[in-house]
C-alpha cells in the first residue's frame, strides 16, 4: 500500500506495517510491526518515523534506516533472487 508520509495526510484505512520504503531507495525498518489506524498521519525524517494518531497522540516507534536498490529488493533477496556469488576465478583476482 502506498502511503503519503508528509505528516499531514491521514491514512485512508488501517494497515499493519513492518517497514516503509521511499521512492529514492531508502527504507525505515521497524523494530517490531506497527498497526496504523485509519486517520493516523505518518512523517518520515532523518531521525526516523513519527506517527500522529487521530486523537493527537504522537509516537516514535523504534527502527533504523537502510538502503535498497529498488522497492521490494529485500523480499526478492530472501527468496534467492539477486544474490551474487563469486566463483573462484571471478572478482577474487582470478583469471
N, C-alpha and C positions, 0 to 999 in steps of 0.2 A: 504494500500500500504506500502510495506517495503522500508524504505529509509536508506541509509548509512549516518550517521551523524558524519563523521570524519573531516569535514571542507574542504576536498579536492575533494570528489567525486560529480560531478554535478548531479542534479536531471534530470531524463530522460524525464519527462513530467510534465505539470502544474497540480497543486493539491491545494485544499483548505483544511487546517488543523485546528483542534481545540486543539489537544494535540499530544504529542509524547510519546509513550510507549517504554521503554527499555526492553531488554531480561531478565534483572535481577529484574523485579518487580517494577520499578520506572516509573513515568510519569511526564512530564513537561506539565502542563495545561496552555494554553494561556489565557490571559485576554479577548481577542477577536479573532475571526477567522483570519487566516493569509493565504494569497494567495502566494504560491510558484510557480514561473515560471520555465519552463524548463531551465536548465543551472545554476540555483541557487545552492549554496552549503550551507549545514547546519552543525553546530557544536553545540553539547550539552556539557555543562560543569557544574561545581559546581555553577557558577553564573547564569546559565540559558542558553538560546538559543541565538546563533549569526547566522544571515543569511548573506551570502555574495552574492550579486546579480551578474549576469553575467557581468555587467559593472564595477564591483569592489566596488560598494557602499555597506557599511555594516550597518546592523541594529540589534538591540537587543530588540525584542518585549517583552512586559510585560507579566509576568506569574509567576507560582510558582511550585515547585517540590512537588509531593505527592507520596505515596506508593500504590502499588496494589499487591494483592496476586498473580495474574496471568494476562496475557494480556486479555483485554476485560472485566474485572470484573466490571467496572463501568457500562457498558451497561447492563449486567446481573442484577446488583443490582437495576437499575432503573426500570426494568421490574418485580421485585419481587423475582427473584431467588437469593438464597444465603442469604436472610435476616434471622437473627436468633432471635427468640422471646423466652424469658424465661418465662416458666409457673410459677405459684405461688409456686410450690414445686421444681423447678429446678434452680440451680445456685443462689438462693437467701437465702441460708441457710435452706431451707425446707427439708423435708424428702422424 
